[in-house]
Amino acid sequence: MYHRILIANRADCALRLIRACHEMGIQAVCIAARDDCLNPVQTEADELIFTGMSREAYTHEDDILEAARQTGCEAILPGWGFLSENFAFARRCRLMGIHFIGPTSRQLQCFGDKWQTLKVLATVSTCPHAAVLCDDRVGMGALGHEPFTPRMLKYRFGGGGKRIEQCNSVADMTNAIERIKKTQCLGGYFVEPAIAGASHVEFQCFGDGLGGVEVLGVRDCTPQVRHQKWLEISVDLDNNEHLCRIAQNLKHVLGEMQYLGWGTVEFLVEPDGSAHLLELNPRLQVEHGVTEMSRGIDMVKMAITLSCSRVPLKWAMHPWREAIEFRLYARHTGTIEKIGFEGFEWPEFPVIDHCECRVESAYRASDVLNGVYEGMIARFILSTDRGMACGRLKEWLKTFKLNGIEHNLSDLYEFGDGNFPTKYGKSHE
């Protein structure tokens, strides 16, 4: 087992990774920006290394690798965002003899390209590949003909629901492509049909790098605002024939390529079961806690163990339970005046009977959100009996207060208590 791991992340993600390391008896060394708000991370990390200012502190490869070398870390744990999908950084780690906990650099390079992913995983969809790559060979004659059907214009690289535009007319498409041309990256975009009324479903996969792949869980993240997820719920795979078929295809295809570590494959699934592949995120996902709470596993510990031993998959999972996650976002910059549950010292929280509850947050009262980093303040995760998750979540959060900034808690109470994963409801825009 590793003695020391460098955590190349910040805030709630760093705290999540620190906790897993400590539970395994591993020391956690964290990088940090000198101007970041990091009190909880400073308290819990075994050692803190400042690698710069602002976001550059979490992306400057030379300083991060030097920090790992100086502190005697055998591995780097990237979490999500920043360097987690950087294939060149993963390659540099391995060349230095430091383990990069995650997929191989070749797999990161492949799946960091959405266009390449659509081709490599073409057989896991039930619908034919219908995207068109935008480059100098594709003119408006191919994209803007009448009658026009709605299209999605997507950036080829990167994730997080960013750089996506829906075009509902020839004019929309023309204007979008003109904007892209001005950025001189037309070849980095592609166009595909817009799918209305579908559910956004993601499959949490995990591979041992030896051909063994498991689908640990399925999550529905249909409620979104501007392509950003804010509510996710687990789906019982065994009771959905369409999703079971997709899961089996994923296990076969990813097994053949000897996929290593975490991987989340995302689809738009129509009510008739037609599945349209979106992307594969080759990293730990923000919403991994839904699968963990649903199946009684720890996906960070699984990845650390696999990175050390490279043994075939032998992890036991509990029977499926319904689990849900609500992401609390700041809608604007500002200072947190008050945060927490009434009667509890934050981050302590009340527990609902017959539920398992979990809160992940690194923010405290008086912290400033200045827009440099993503505005997610906390994640509330709960598991319970079937059909009760959304109602129990609302009951749990009734006494939660956040003052000083505008946030999205009201979205949860406006959302119905229906079992949206099985109804395949429309996105919340």
Secondary structure, 3 states (H helix, E strand, C coil): CCCEEEECCCHHHHHHHHHHHHHCCCEEEEEEECCCCCHHHHHHCCEEEEEECHHHHHCCHHHHHHHHHHCCCCEEECCCCCCCCCHHHHHHHHHCCCEECCCCHHHHHHHCEHHHHHHHCHHHCCCCCCCEEECCCCCHHHHCCCCCCCEEEEECECCCCCCEEEECCHHHHHHHHHHHHHCCCHHHEEEEECCCCCEEEEEEEEEECCCCEEEEEEEECCCEECCEECEEEEECHHHCHHHHHHHHHHHHHHHHCCCEEEEEEEEEECCCCCEEEEEEECCCCCCHHHHHHHHCCCHHHHHHHHHHHCCCCCCCCCCCCEEEEEEEEECCCEECCEEEECCCCCCCCCCCCCCEEEEECCCCCCCEECCCCCCEEEEEEEEECCCCHHHHHHHHHHHEEEECCCECHHHHHHCCCCCHHHHCCCCCC
